Amino acid sequence: MYLTTNNRGFTLVELMIVIALIAVIAGFAIPQFGRIIDNNRVVSTTNSIVGLLNYSRSEAVRRGERVTVTSAADTLTTTLASNGNVIRQIEESDGGLSITAGAVTFRANGLTTSAGNVAFNVCAGVSDGRTITVTPGGRVDTTDFNCP
């Protein structure tokens, strides 16, 4: 007569190996996760700024007057040049993002009043940042750059 035993489950050694593998994988993944969050925050803020700039340009054409976008204290504001009324504003986002100060004014024909490109930089600590450039023709472009 045979005595058969059906072993079900894990042995202690198998369980310890699985736990060690999970610890090694988590050790590599967790530091990178913070960088992914920072990069997503930079891209999200960049997209909001591009939307604000395109909106400001279209409002200048629609209203037939100059519209100014200013960046100060990490807040972008769109105002009418004629009376200074605020049309739209983007508040500073959480997480230590910084946006360089600057200003661009769109004319009623959609062109800017500046002779050269106007750039806004978005940074989140030491991660890669993005530069938003407005050309004198009013075109908005974004490129990556290394934050200082």
Buried (B, 14 or more C-beta within 10 A) or exposed (E): EEEEEEEEEEEEEEEEEEEEEEEEEEEEEEEEEEBEEBBEBBBEBBEBBBEBBBBBBBBBBEEEBBBBBBBEEBEBBBBBBEEEEEBBEBEBBEEEBBBBEBBBBBBEEEBBBBEEBBBBBBBBBEBBBBBBBBBBEBBBEBEEEEBE
